[in-house]
Amino acid sequence: MHDEHLGAVQAPQRTRPPHLDDRLTWTVAEAARLLGISRTCAYEAAHRGELPVRTIGRRMVVPRTALLRLLDEQP
């Protein structure tokens, strides 16, 4: 009594997060993840002015264009 279909296990469907490229801003944590640095390091860089942020109310957001421009700058 062997069922040939038992071996074919399908991976569970995951809902994909919204594309970060579709948004005008990222959270500091999302920017940190994109940059490959820790969230703490990103917040420290934001406070030092090294990471471009805008404050809206009590939230700090990273404008996508400002971050991409920063990364594209030549030393």
PDB file of N, H, CA, C and O in Angstrom:
ATOM      1  N   MET A   1       0.816  -1.176   0.000  1.00  0.00           N
ATOM      2  CA  MET A   1       0.000   0.000   0.000  1.00  0.00           C
ATOM      3  C   MET A   1       0.870   1.254   0.000  1.00  0.00           C
ATOM      4  O   MET A   1       0.919   1.995   0.982  1.00  0.00           O
ATOM      5  N   HIS A   2       1.521   1.465  -1.066  1.00  0.00           N
ATOM      6  H   HIS A   2       1.482   0.863  -1.864  1.00  0.00           H
ATOM      7  CA  HIS A   2       2.410   2.607  -1.190  1.00  0.00           C
ATOM      8  C   HIS A   2       1.751   3.656  -2.077  1.00  0.00           C
ATOM      9  O   HIS A   2       1.318   3.365  -3.192  1.00  0.00           O
ATOM     10  N   ASP A   3       1.684   4.857  -1.572  1.00  0.00           N
ATOM     11  H   ASP A   3       2.035   5.094  -0.666  1.00  0.00           H
ATOM     12  CA  ASP A   3       1.092   5.956  -2.332  1.00  0.00           C
ATOM     13  C   ASP A   3       2.223   6.793  -2.910  1.00  0.00           C
ATOM     14  O   ASP A   3       3.036   7.334  -2.161  1.00  0.00           O
ATOM     15  N   GLU A   4       2.285   6.906  -4.232  1.00  0.00           N
ATOM     16  H   GLU A   4       1.625   6.466  -4.840  1.00  0.00           H
ATOM     17  CA  GLU A   4       3.363   7.637  -4.895  1.00  0.00           C
ATOM     18  C   GLU A   4       3.303   9.138  -4.632  1.00  0.00           C
ATOM     19  O   GLU A   4       4.309   9.831  -4.785  1.00  0.00           O
ATOM     20  N   HIS A   5       2.161   9.637  -4.247  1.00  0.00           N
ATOM     21  H   HIS A   5       1.344   9.074  -4.123  1.00  0.00           H
ATOM     22  CA  HIS A   5       2.003  11.073  -4.044  1.00  0.00           C
ATOM     23  C   HIS A   5       2.479  11.544  -2.677  1.00  0.00           C
ATOM     24  O   HIS A   5       2.558  12.752  -2.453  1.00  0.00           O
ATOM     25  N   LEU A   6       2.796  10.655  -1.769  1.00  0.00           N
ATOM     26  H   LEU A   6       2.732   9.674  -1.951  1.00  0.00           H
ATOM     27  CA  LEU A   6       3.216  11.060  -0.439  1.00  0.00           C
ATOM     28  C   LEU A   6       4.576  11.749  -0.453  1.00  0.00           C
ATOM     29  O   LEU A   6       4.838  12.614   0.382  1.00  0.00           O
ATOM     30  N   GLY A   7       5.425  11.383  -1.373  1.00  0.00           N
ATOM     31  H   GLY A   7       5.212  10.680  -2.052  1.00  0.00           H
ATOM     32  CA  GLY A   7       6.754  11.955  -1.422  1.00  0.00           C
ATOM     33  C   GLY A   7       6.772  13.394  -1.924  1.00  0.00           C
ATOM     34  O   GLY A   7       7.733  14.120  -1.672  1.00  0.00           O
ATOM     35  N   ALA A   8       5.746  13.809  -2.616  1.00  0.00           N
ATOM     36  H   ALA A   8       4.965  13.219  -2.821  1.00  0.00           H
ATOM     37  CA  ALA A   8       5.707  15.163  -3.173  1.00  0.00           C
ATOM     38  C   ALA A   8       5.014  16.096  -2.187  1.00  0.00           C
ATOM     39  O   ALA A   8       3.792  16.246  -2.192  1.00  0.00           O
ATOM     40  N   VAL A   9       5.816  16.705  -1.358  1.00  0.00           N
ATOM     41  H   VAL A   9       6.808  16.583  -1.354  1.00  0.00           H
ATOM     42  CA  VAL A   9       5.285  17.639  -0.374  1.00  0.00           C
ATOM     43  C   VAL A   9       5.496  19.051  -0.903  1.00  0.00           C
ATOM     44  O   VAL A   9       6.602  19.432  -1.287  1.00  0.00           O
ATOM     45  N   GLN A  10       4.427  19.806  -0.914  1.00  0.00           N
ATOM     46  H   GLN A  10       3.528  19.497  -0.602  1.00  0.00           H
ATOM     47  CA  GLN A  10       4.535  21.169  -1.413  1.00  0.00           C
ATOM     48  C   GLN A  10       4.866  22.108  -0.272  1.00  0.00           C
ATOM     49  O   GLN A  10       4.373  21.958   0.846  1.00  0.00           O
ATOM     50  N   ALA A  11       5.716  23.084  -0.579  1.00  0.00           N
ATOM     51  H   ALA A  11       6.116  23.205  -1.488  1.00  0.00           H
ATOM     52  CA  ALA A  11       6.068  24.088   0.415  1.00  0.00           C
ATOM     53  C   ALA A  11       4.850  24.970   0.676  1.00  0.00           C
ATOM     54  O   ALA A  11       4.082  25.262  -0.241  1.00  0.00           O
ATOM     55  N   PRO A  12       4.675  25.392   1.923  1.00  0.00           N
ATOM     56  CA  PRO A  12       3.535  26.261   2.216  1.00  0.00           C
ATOM     57  C   PRO A  12       3.662  27.581   1.462  1.00  0.00           C
ATOM     58  O   PRO A  12       4.759  28.110   1.285  1.00  0.00           O
ATOM     59  N   GLN A  13       2.531  28.096   1.027  1.00  0.00           N
ATOM     60  H   GLN A  13       1.640  27.667   1.171  1.00  0.00           H
ATOM     61  CA  GLN A  13       2.517  29.374   0.327  1.00  0.00           C
ATOM     62  C   GLN A  13       2.785  30.493   1.324  1.00  0.00           C
ATOM     63  O   GLN A  13       2.122  30.582   2.358  1.00  0.00           O
ATOM     64  N   ARG A  14       3.744  31.337   1.018  1.00  0.00           N
ATOM     65  H   ARG A  14       4.282  31.265   0.178  1.00  0.00           H
ATOM     66  CA  ARG A  14       4.049  32.480   1.874  1.00  0.00           C
ATOM     67  C   ARG A  14       3.556  33.737   1.188  1.00  0.00           C
ATOM     68  O   ARG A  14       3.695  33.903  -0.024  1.00  0.00           O
ATOM     69  N   THR A  15       2.991  34.595   1.966  1.00  0.00           N
ATOM     70  H   THR A  15       2.878  34.460   2.951  1.00  0.00           H
ATOM     71  CA  THR A  15       2.600  35.870   1.388  1.00  0.00           C
ATOM     72  C   THR A  15       3.843  36.736   1.299  1.00  0.00           C
ATOM     73  O   THR A  15       4.601  36.852   2.262  1.00  0.00           O
ATOM     74  N   ARG A  16       4.044  37.332   0.157  1.00  0.00           N
ATOM     75  H   ARG A  16       3.429  37.237  -0.625  1.00  0.00           H
ATOM     76  CA  ARG A  16       5.223  38.158  -0.053  1.00  0.00           C
ATOM     77  C   ARG A  16       4.982  39.524   0.548  1.00  0.00           C
ATOM     78  O   ARG A  16       3.903  40.096   0.390  1.00  0.00           O
ATOM     79  N   PRO A  17       5.984  40.052   1.240  1.00  0.00           N
ATOM     80  CA  PRO A  17       5.834  41.409   1.780  1.00  0.00           C
ATOM     81  C   PRO A  17       5.776  42.396   0.636  1.00  0.00           C
ATOM     82  O   PRO A  17       6.271  42.107  -0.453  1.00  0.00           O
ATOM     83  N   PRO A  18       5.183  43.552   0.859  1.00  0.00           N
ATOM     84  CA  PRO A  18       5.161  44.555  -0.206  1.00  0.00           C
ATOM     85  C   PRO A  18       6.581  44.883  -0.638  1.00  0.00           C
ATOM     86  O   PRO A  18       7.499  44.936   0.181  1.00  0.00           O
ATOM     87  N   HIS A  19       6.745  45.099  -1.913  1.00  0.00           N
ATOM     88  H   HIS A  19       6.000  45.055  -2.578  1.00  0.00           H
ATOM     89  CA  HIS A  19       8.080  45.441  -2.421  1.00  0.00           C
ATOM     90  C   HIS A  19       8.530  46.759  -1.811  1.00  0.00           C
ATOM     91  O   HIS A  19       7.801  47.750  -1.833  1.00  0.00           O
ATOM     92  N   LEU A  20       9.723  46.756  -1.273  1.00  0.00           N
ATOM     93  H   LEU A  20      10.316  45.950  -1.254  1.00  0.00           H
ATOM     94  CA  LEU A  20      10.257  47.972  -0.677  1.00  0.00           C
ATOM     95  C   LEU A  20      10.498  49.036  -1.736  1.00  0.00           C
ATOM     96  O   LEU A  20      10.510  50.226  -1.424  1.00  0.00           O
ATOM     97  N   ASP A  21      10.690  48.625  -2.977  1.00  0.00           N
ATOM     98  H   ASP A  21      10.680  47.657  -3.231  1.00  0.00           H
ATOM     99  CA  ASP A  21      10.944  49.581  -4.046  1.00  0.00           C
ATOM    100  C   ASP A  21       9.708  50.386  -4.419  1.00  0.00           C
ATOM    101  O   ASP A  21       9.828  51.425  -5.068  1.00  0.00           O
ATOM    102  N   ASP A  22       8.543  49.939  -4.030  1.00  0.00           N
ATOM    103  H   ASP A  22       8.445  49.095  -3.503  1.00  0.00           H
ATOM    104  CA  ASP A  22       7.307  50.629  -4.389  1.00  0.00           C
ATOM    105  C   ASP A  22       7.010  51.805  -3.463  1.00  0.00           C
ATOM    106  O   ASP A  22       6.137  52.618  -3.767  1.00  0.00           O
ATOM    107  N   ARG A  23       7.706  51.909  -2.360  1.00  0.00           N
ATOM    108  H   ARG A  23       8.415  51.249  -2.112  1.00  0.00           H
ATOM    109  CA  ARG A  23       7.402  52.943  -1.373  1.00  0.00           C
ATOM    110  C   ARG A  23       8.376  54.102  -1.481  1.00  0.00           C
ATOM    111  O   ARG A  23       9.510  53.930  -1.927  1.00  0.00           O
ATOM    112  N   LEU A  24       7.931  55.282  -1.073  1.00  0.00           N
ATOM    113  H   LEU A  24       7.009  55.421  -0.710  1.00  0.00           H
ATOM    114  CA  LEU A  24       8.780  56.473  -1.100  1.00  0.00           C
ATOM    115  C   LEU A  24       9.731  56.525   0.081  1.00  0.00           C
ATOM    116  O   LEU A  24      10.792  57.143  -0.003  1.00  0.00           O
ATOM    117  N   THR A  25       9.359  55.879   1.189  1.00  0.00           N
ATOM    118  H   THR A  25       8.496  55.377   1.258  1.00  0.00           H
ATOM    119  CA  THR A  25      10.201  55.876   2.387  1.00  0.00           C
ATOM    120  C   THR A  25      10.305  54.474   2.944  1.00  0.00           C
ATOM    121  O   THR A  25       9.473  53.608   2.673  1.00  0.00           O
ATOM    122  N   TRP A  26      11.351  54.273   3.732  1.00  0.00           N
ATOM    123  H   TRP A  26      12.027  54.976   3.952  1.00  0.00           H
ATOM    124  CA  TRP A  26      11.540  53.033   4.470  1.00  0.00           C
ATOM    125  C   TRP A  26      11.644  53.384   5.940  1.00  0.00           C
ATOM    126  O   TRP A  26      12.025  54.501   6.289  1.00  0.00           O
ATOM    127  N   THR A  27      11.313  52.450   6.791  1.00  0.00           N
ATOM    128  H   THR A  27      11.003  51.542   6.507  1.00  0.00           H
ATOM    129  CA  THR A  27      11.570  52.653   8.213  1.00  0.00           C
ATOM    130  C   THR A  27      13.075  52.537   8.423  1.00  0.00           C
ATOM    131  O   THR A  27      13.791  52.036   7.556  1.00  0.00           O
ATOM    132  N   VAL A  28      13.543  52.994   9.558  1.00  0.00           N
ATOM    133  H   VAL A  28      12.961  53.400  10.262  1.00  0.00           H
ATOM    134  CA  VAL A  28      14.972  52.882   9.856  1.00  0.00           C
ATOM    135  C   VAL A  28      15.368  51.410   9.912  1.00  0.00           C
ATOM    136  O   VAL A  28      16.455  51.046   9.462  1.00  0.00           O
ATOM    137  N   ALA A  29      14.508  50.568  10.455  1.00  0.00           N
ATOM    138  H   ALA A  29      13.625  50.864  10.820  1.00  0.00           H
ATOM    139  CA  ALA A  29      14.805  49.131  10.529  1.00  0.00           C
ATOM    140  C   ALA A  29      14.888  48.513   9.133  1.00  0.00           C
ATOM    141  O   ALA A  29      15.759  47.680   8.880  1.00  0.00           O
ATOM    142  N   GLU A  30      13.992  48.912   8.223  1.00  0.00           N
ATOM    143  H   GLU A  30      13.284  49.588   8.429  1.00  0.00           H
ATOM    144  CA  GLU A  30      14.044  48.390   6.857  1.00  0.00           C
ATOM    145  C   GLU A  30      15.309  48.867   6.149  1.00  0.00           C
ATOM    146  O   GLU A  30      15.954  48.093   5.441  1.00  0.00           O
ATOM    147  N   ALA A  31      15.666  50.128   6.334  1.00  0.00           N
ATOM    148  H   ALA A  31      15.142  50.758   6.908  1.00  0.00           H
ATOM    149  CA  ALA A  31      16.896  50.648   5.731  1.00  0.00           C
ATOM    150  C   ALA A  31      18.110  49.902   6.280  1.00  0.00           C
ATOM    151  O   ALA A  31      19.036  49.584   5.534  1.00  0.00           O
ATOM    152  N   ALA A  32      18.104  49.626   7.572  1.00  0.00           N
ATOM    153  H   ALA A  32      17.352  49.884   8.178  1.00  0.00           H
ATOM    154  CA  ALA A  32      19.206  48.871   8.182  1.00  0.00           C
ATOM    155  C   ALA A  32      19.330  47.502   7.540  1.00  0.00           C
ATOM    156  O   ALA A  32      20.432  47.062   7.211  1.00  0.00           O
ATOM    157  N   ARG A  33      18.205  46.830   7.362  1.00  0.00           N
ATOM    158  H   ARG A  33      17.310  47.187   7.629  1.00  0.00           H
ATOM    159  CA  ARG A  33      18.204  45.497   6.748  1.00  0.00           C
ATOM    160  C   ARG A  33      18.752  45.578   5.321  1.00  0.00           C
ATOM    161  O   ARG A  33      19.540  44.724   4.913  1.00  0.00           O
ATOM    162  N   LEU A  34      18.344  46.594   4.563  1.00  0.00           N
ATOM    163  H   LEU A  34      17.704  47.288   4.894  1.00  0.00           H
ATOM    164  CA  LEU A  34      18.824  46.752   3.193  1.00  0.00           C
ATOM    165  C   LEU A  34      20.321  47.043   3.149  1.00  0.00           C
ATOM    166  O   LEU A  34      21.019  46.603   2.236  1.00  0.00           O
ATOM    167  N   LEU A  35      20.806  47.785   4.136  1.00  0.00           N
ATOM    168  H   LEU A  35      20.238  48.143   4.877  1.00  0.00           H
ATOM    169  CA  LEU A  35      22.223  48.140   4.187  1.00  0.00           C
ATOM    170  C   LEU A  35      23.093  47.045   4.790  1.00  0.00           C
ATOM    171  O   LEU A  35      24.317  47.075   4.659  1.00  0.00           O
ATOM    172  N   GLY A  36      22.467  46.090   5.443  1.00  0.00           N
ATOM    173  H   GLY A  36      21.473  46.066   5.550  1.00  0.00           H
ATOM    174  CA  GLY A  36      23.236  45.018   6.079  1.00  0.00           C
ATOM    175  C   GLY A  36      23.860  45.432   7.388  1.00  0.00           C
ATOM    176  O   GLY A  36      24.903  44.911   7.784  1.00  0.00           O
ATOM    177  N   ILE A  37      23.210  46.386   8.072  1.00  0.00           N
ATOM    178  H   ILE A  37      22.363  46.810   7.751  1.00  0.00           H
ATOM    179  CA  ILE A  37      23.701  46.814   9.379  1.00  0.00           C
ATOM    180  C   ILE A  37      22.613  46.581  10.412  1.00  0.00           C
ATOM    181  O   ILE A  37      21.462  46.311  10.067  1.00  0.00           O
ATOM    182  N   SER A  38      22.983  46.686  11.674  1.00  0.00           N
ATOM    183  H   SER A  38      23.918  46.905  11.954  1.00  0.00           H
ATOM    184  CA  SER A  38      21.998  46.456  12.727  1.00  0.00           C
ATOM    185  C   SER A  38      21.054  47.650  12.837  1.00  0.00           C
ATOM    186  O   SER A  38      21.371  48.759  12.406  1.00  0.00           O
ATOM    187  N   ARG A  39      19.912  47.397  13.414  1.00  0.00           N
ATOM    188  H   ARG A  39      19.655  46.496  13.764  1.00  0.00           H
ATOM    189  CA  ARG A  39      18.928  48.455  13.641  1.00  0.00           C
ATOM    190  C   ARG A  39      19.503  49.537  14.548  1.00  0.00           C
ATOM    191  O   ARG A  39      19.305  50.729  14.313  1.00  0.00           O
ATOM    192  N   THR A  40      20.214  49.112  15.579  1.00  0.00           N
ATOM    193  H   THR A  40      20.375  48.143  15.770  1.00  0.00           H
ATOM    194  CA  THR A  40      20.841  50.056  16.501  1.00  0.00           C
ATOM    195  C   THR A  40      21.850  50.933  15.779  1.00  0.00           C
ATOM    196  O   THR A  40      21.877  52.146  15.982  1.00  0.00           O
ATOM    197  N   CYS A  41      22.670  50.332  14.946  1.00  0.00           N
ATOM    198  H   CYS A  41      22.648  49.346  14.782  1.00  0.00           H
ATOM    199  CA  CYS A  41      23.667  51.082  14.181  1.00  0.00           C
ATOM    200  C   CYS A  41      22.977  52.086  13.251  1.00  0.00           C
ATOM    201  O   CYS A  41      23.457  53.208  13.087  1.00  0.00           O
ATOM    202  N   ALA A  42      21.871  51.694  12.652  1.00  0.00           N
ATOM    203  H   ALA A  42      21.481  50.783  12.785  1.00  0.00           H
ATOM    204  CA  ALA A  42      21.144  52.594  11.756  1.00  0.00           C
ATOM    205  C   ALA A  42      20.574  53.786  12.521  1.00  0.00           C
ATOM    206  O   ALA A  42      20.652  54.919  12.046  1.00  0.00           O
ATOM    207  N   TYR A  43      20.001  53.540  13.704  1.00  0.00           N
ATOM    208  H   TYR A  43      19.938  52.620  14.089  1.00  0.00           H
ATOM    209  CA  TYR A  43      19.473  54.653  14.502  1.00  0.00           C
ATOM    210  C   TYR A  43      20.605  55.577  14.955  1.00  0.00           C
ATOM    211  O   TYR A  43      20.436  56.796  14.969  1.00  0.00           O
ATOM    212  N   GLU A  44      21.739  55.018  15.319  1.00  0.00           N
ATOM    213  H   GLU A  44      21.876  54.028  15.308  1.00  0.00           H
ATOM    214  CA  GLU A  44      22.883  55.850  15.715  1.00  0.00           C
ATOM    215  C   GLU A  44      23.363  56.688  14.537  1.00  0.00           C
ATOM    216  O   GLU A  44      23.685  57.864  14.704  1.00  0.00           O
ATOM    217  N   ALA A  45      23.415  56.091  13.346  1.00  0.00           N
ATOM    218  H   ALA A  45      23.154  55.136  13.211  1.00  0.00           H
ATOM    219  CA  ALA A  45      23.832  56.820  12.144  1.00  0.00           C
ATOM    220  C   ALA A  45      22.830  57.921  11.816  1.00  0.00           C
ATOM    221  O   ALA A  45      23.220  58.999  11.366  1.00  0.00           O
ATOM    222  N   ALA A  46      21.554  57.662  12.035  1.00  0.00           N
ATOM    223  H   ALA A  46      21.238  56.787  12.401  1.00  0.00           H
ATOM    224  CA  ALA A  46      20.521  58.677  11.798  1.00  0.00           C
ATOM    225  C   ALA A  46      20.698  59.856  12.744  1.00  0.00           C
ATOM    226  O   ALA A  46      20.588  61.010  12.329  1.00  0.00           O
ATOM    227  N   HIS A  47      20.969  59.576  13.992  1.00  0.00           N
ATOM    228  H   HIS A  47      21.058  58.639  14.329  1.00  0.00           H
ATOM    229  CA  HIS A  47      21.158  60.643  14.975  1.00  0.00           C
ATOM    230  C   HIS A  47      22.430  61.450  14.719  1.00  0.00           C
ATOM    231  O   HIS A  47      22.495  62.634  15.049  1.00  0.00           O
ATOM    232  N   ARG A  48      23.442  60.806  14.129  1.00  0.00           N
ATOM    233  H   ARG A  48      23.390  59.845  13.861  1.00  0.00           H
ATOM    234  CA  ARG A  48      24.682  61.518  13.785  1.00  0.00           C
ATOM    235  C   ARG A  48      24.559  62.271  12.463  1.00  0.00           C
ATOM    236  O   ARG A  48      25.440  63.055  12.111  1.00  0.00           O
ATOM    237  N   GLY A  49      23.474  62.038  11.733  1.00  0.00           N
ATOM    238  H   GLY A  49      22.758  61.401  12.018  1.00  0.00           H
ATOM    239  CA  GLY A  49      23.280  62.693  10.440  1.00  0.00           C
ATOM    240  C   GLY A  49      23.893  61.933   9.273  1.00  0.00           C
ATOM    241  O   GLY A  49      23.915  62.441   8.152  1.00  0.00           O
ATOM    242  N   GLU A  50      24.389  60.730   9.516  1.00  0.00           N
ATOM    243  H   GLU A  50      24.372  60.317  10.427  1.00  0.00           H
ATOM    244  CA  GLU A  50      25.002  59.928   8.454  1.00  0.00           C
ATOM    245  C   GLU A  50      23.967  59.185   7.621  1.00  0.00           C
ATOM    246  O   GLU A  50      24.220  58.865   6.459  1.00  0.00           O
ATOM    247  N   LEU A  51      22.825  58.913   8.192  1.00  0.00           N
ATOM    248  H   LEU A  51      22.620  59.173   9.136  1.00  0.00           H
ATOM    249  CA  LEU A  51      21.731  58.243   7.498  1.00  0.00           C
ATOM    250  C   LEU A  51      20.636  59.284   7.286  1.00  0.00           C
ATOM    251  O   LEU A  51      20.143  59.859   8.256  1.00  0.00           O
ATOM    252  N   PRO A  52      20.245  59.540   6.034  1.00  0.00           N
ATOM    253  CA  PRO A  52      19.253  60.585   5.789  1.00  0.00           C
ATOM    254  C   PRO A  52      17.877  60.170   6.294  1.00  0.00           C
ATOM    255  O   PRO A  52      17.321  59.165   5.851  1.00  0.00           O
ATOM    256  N   VAL A  53      17.344  60.935   7.204  1.00  0.00           N
ATOM    257  H   VAL A  53      17.795  61.751   7.563  1.00  0.00           H
ATOM    258  CA  VAL A  53      16.016  60.628   7.750  1.00  0.00           C
ATOM    259  C   VAL A  53      15.162  61.895   7.754  1.00  0.00           C
ATOM    260  O   VAL A  53      15.670  63.017   7.748  1.00  0.00           O
ATOM    261  N   ARG A  54      13.875  61.678   7.763  1.00  0.00           N
ATOM    262  H   ARG A  54      13.463  60.767   7.767  1.00  0.00           H
ATOM    263  CA  ARG A  54      12.896  62.734   7.945  1.00  0.00           C
ATOM    264  C   ARG A  54      12.009  62.298   9.094  1.00  0.00           C
ATOM    265  O   ARG A  54      11.637  61.130   9.205  1.00  0.00           O
ATOM    266  N   THR A  55      11.676  63.256   9.947  1.00  0.00           N
ATOM    267  H   THR A  55      11.978  64.205   9.856  1.00  0.00           H
ATOM    268  CA  THR A  55      10.794  62.957  11.069  1.00  0.00           C
ATOM    269  C   THR A  55       9.392  63.425  10.711  1.00  0.00           C
ATOM    270  O   THR A  55       9.173  64.579  10.345  1.00  0.00           O
ATOM    271  N   ILE A  56       8.464  62.510  10.826  1.00  0.00           N
ATOM    272  H   ILE A  56       8.642  61.572  11.124  1.00  0.00           H
ATOM    273  CA  ILE A  56       7.054  62.811  10.595  1.00  0.00           C
ATOM    274  C   ILE A  56       6.331  62.446  11.880  1.00  0.00           C
ATOM    275  O   ILE A  56       6.172  61.270  12.208  1.00  0.00           O
ATOM    276  N   GLY A  57       5.897  63.465  12.597  1.00  0.00           N
ATOM    277  H   GLY A  57       6.025  64.420  12.331  1.00  0.00           H
ATOM    278  CA  GLY A  57       5.337  63.206  13.924  1.00  0.00           C
ATOM    279  C   GLY A  57       6.430  62.651  14.802  1.00  0.00           C
ATOM    280  O   GLY A  57       7.462  63.292  15.002  1.00  0.00           O
ATOM    281  N   ARG A  58       6.210  61.464  15.328  1.00  0.00           N
ATOM    282  H   ARG A  58       5.372  60.943  15.166  1.00  0.00           H
ATOM    283  CA  ARG A  58       7.220  60.811  16.156  1.00  0.00           C
ATOM    284  C   ARG A  58       7.983  59.732  15.403  1.00  0.00           C
ATOM    285  O   ARG A  58       8.833  59.051  15.976  1.00  0.00           O
ATOM    286  N   ARG A  59       7.678  59.576  14.119  1.00  0.00           N
ATOM    287  H   ARG A  59       6.987  60.130  13.654  1.00  0.00           H
ATOM    288  CA  ARG A  59       8.336  58.537  13.319  1.00  0.00           C
ATOM    289  C   ARG A  59       9.503  59.093  12.531  1.00  0.00           C
ATOM    290  O   ARG A  59       9.438  60.199  11.995  1.00  0.00           O
ATOM    291  N   MET A  60      10.563  58.320  12.467  1.00  0.00           N
ATOM    292  H   MET A  60      10.616  57.422  12.903  1.00  0.00           H
ATOM    293  CA  MET A  60      11.696  58.635  11.599  1.00  0.00           C
ATOM    294  C   MET A  60      11.601  57.712  10.392  1.00  0.00           C
ATOM    295  O   MET A  60      11.500  56.494  10.532  1.00  0.00           O
ATOM    296  N   VAL A  61      11.635  58.309   9.204  1.00  0.00           N
ATOM    297  H   VAL A  61      11.717  59.299   9.090  1.00  0.00           H
ATOM    298  CA  VAL A  61      11.616  57.511   7.986  1.00  0.00           C
ATOM    299  C   VAL A  61      12.819  57.890   7.131  1.00  0.00           C
ATOM    300  O   VAL A  61      13.353  58.995   7.231  1.00  0.00           O
ATOM    301  N   VAL A  62      13.228  56.955   6.297  1.00  0.00           N
ATOM    302  H   VAL A  62      12.795  56.058   6.215  1.00  0.00           H
ATOM    303  CA  VAL A  62      14.368  57.161   5.419  1.00  0.00           C
ATOM    304  C   VAL A  62      13.831  57.307   3.996  1.00  0.00           C
ATOM    305  O   VAL A  62      13.304  56.345   3.437  1.00  0.00           O
ATOM    306  N   PRO A  63      13.956  58.497   3.403  1.00  0.00           N
ATOM    307  CA  PRO A  63      13.506  58.661   2.018  1.00  0.00           C
ATOM    308  C   PRO A  63      14.340  57.790   1.083  1.00  0.00           C
ATOM    309  O   PRO A  63      15.570  57.805   1.128  1.00  0.00           O
ATOM    310  N   ARG A  64      13.665  57.051   0.261  1.00  0.00           N
ATOM    311  H   ARG A  64      12.666  57.038   0.225  1.00  0.00           H
ATOM    312  CA  ARG A  64      14.334  56.125  -0.652  1.00  0.00           C
ATOM    313  C   ARG A  64      15.342  56.850  -1.536  1.00  0.00           C
ATOM    314  O   ARG A  64      16.485  56.409  -1.659  1.00  0.00           O
ATOM    315  N   THR A  65      14.931  57.960  -2.153  1.00  0.00           N
ATOM    316  H   THR A  65      14.003  58.319  -2.053  1.00  0.00           H
ATOM    317  CA  THR A  65      15.827  58.663  -3.071  1.00  0.00           C
ATOM    318  C   THR A  65      17.058  59.201  -2.353  1.00  0.00           C
ATOM    319  O   THR A  65      18.154  59.175  -2.912  1.00  0.00           O
ATOM    320  N   ALA A  66      16.899  59.685  -1.128  1.00  0.00           N
ATOM    321  H   ALA A  66      16.008  59.705  -0.674  1.00  0.00           H
ATOM    322  CA  ALA A  66      18.041  60.222  -0.376  1.00  0.00           C
ATOM    323  C   ALA A  66      19.033  59.112  -0.034  1.00  0.00           C
ATOM    324  O   ALA A  66      20.244  59.320  -0.112  1.00  0.00           O
ATOM    325  N   LEU A  67      18.537  57.951   0.340  1.00  0.00           N
ATOM    326  H   LEU A  67      17.553  57.782   0.404  1.00  0.00           H
ATOM    327  CA  LEU A  67      19.434  56.843   0.677  1.00  0.00           C
ATOM    328  C   LEU A  67      20.155  56.350  -0.575  1.00  0.00           C
ATOM    329  O   LEU A  67      21.360  56.102  -0.534  1.00  0.00           O
ATOM    330  N   LEU A  68      19.438  56.207  -1.680  1.00  0.00           N
ATOM    331  H   LEU A  68      18.459  56.409  -1.714  1.00  0.00           H
ATOM    332  CA  LEU A  68      20.074  55.748  -2.910  1.00  0.00           C
ATOM    333  C   LEU A  68      21.102  56.763  -3.396  1.00  0.00           C
ATOM    334  O   LEU A  68      22.160  56.379  -3.894  1.00  0.00           O
ATOM    335  N   ARG A  69      20.804  58.044  -3.259  1.00  0.00           N
ATOM    336  H   ARG A  69      19.944  58.355  -2.855  1.00  0.00           H
ATOM    337  CA  ARG A  69      21.751  59.093  -3.649  1.00  0.00           C
ATOM    338  C   ARG A  69      22.997  59.016  -2.773  1.00  0.00           C
ATOM    339  O   ARG A  69      24.116  59.139  -3.271  1.00  0.00           O
ATOM    340  N   LEU A  70      22.808  58.812  -1.468  1.00  0.00           N
ATOM    341  H   LEU A  70      21.899  58.712  -1.063  1.00  0.00           H
ATOM    342  CA  LEU A  70      23.930  58.699  -0.533  1.00  0.00           C
ATOM    343  C   LEU A  70      24.833  57.530  -0.923  1.00  0.00           C
ATOM    344  O   LEU A  70      26.057  57.654  -0.904  1.00  0.00           O
ATOM    345  N   LEU A  71      24.235  56.413  -1.271  1.00  0.00           N
ATOM    346  H   LEU A  71      23.241  56.313  -1.287  1.00  0.00           H
ATOM    347  CA  LEU A  71      25.023  55.231  -1.613  1.00  0.00           C
ATOM    348  C   LEU A  71      25.727  55.392  -2.954  1.00  0.00           C
ATOM    349  O   LEU A  71      26.731  54.729  -3.215  1.00  0.00           O
ATOM    350  N   ASP A  72      25.211  56.257  -3.792  1.00  0.00           N
ATOM    351  H   ASP A  72      24.395  56.795  -3.580  1.00  0.00           H
ATOM    352  CA  ASP A  72      25.777  56.443  -5.135  1.00  0.00           C
ATOM    353  C   ASP A  72      26.865  57.498  -5.159  1.00  0.00           C
ATOM    354  O   ASP A  72      27.548  57.653  -6.172  1.00  0.00           O
ATOM    355  N   GLU A  73      27.048  58.247  -4.040  1.00  0.00           N
ATOM    356  H   GLU A  73      26.494  58.122  -3.217  1.00  0.00           H
ATOM    357  CA  GLU A  73      28.056  59.306  -4.001  1.00  0.00           C
ATOM    358  C   GLU A  73      29.461  58.725  -4.116  1.00  0.00           C
ATOM    359  O   GLU A  73      29.761  57.656  -3.585  1.00  0.00           O
ATOM    360  N   GLN A  74      30.309  59.464  -4.826  1.00  0.00           N
ATOM    361  H   GLN A  74      30.065  60.332  -5.257  1.00  0.00           H
ATOM    362  CA  GLN A  74      31.711  59.084  -4.948  1.00  0.00           C
ATOM    363  C   GLN A  74      32.503  59.792  -3.845  1.00  0.00           C
ATOM    364  O   GLN A  74      32.254  60.966  -3.570  1.00  0.00           O
ATOM    365  N   PRO A  75      33.448  59.099  -3.212  1.00  0.00           N
ATOM    366  CA  PRO A  75      34.241  59.747  -2.151  1.00  0.00           C
ATOM    367  C   PRO A  75      35.123  60.846  -2.688  1.00  0.00           C
ATOM    368  O   PRO A  75      35.848  61.484  -1.925  1.00  0.00           O
TER     369      PRO A  75
END
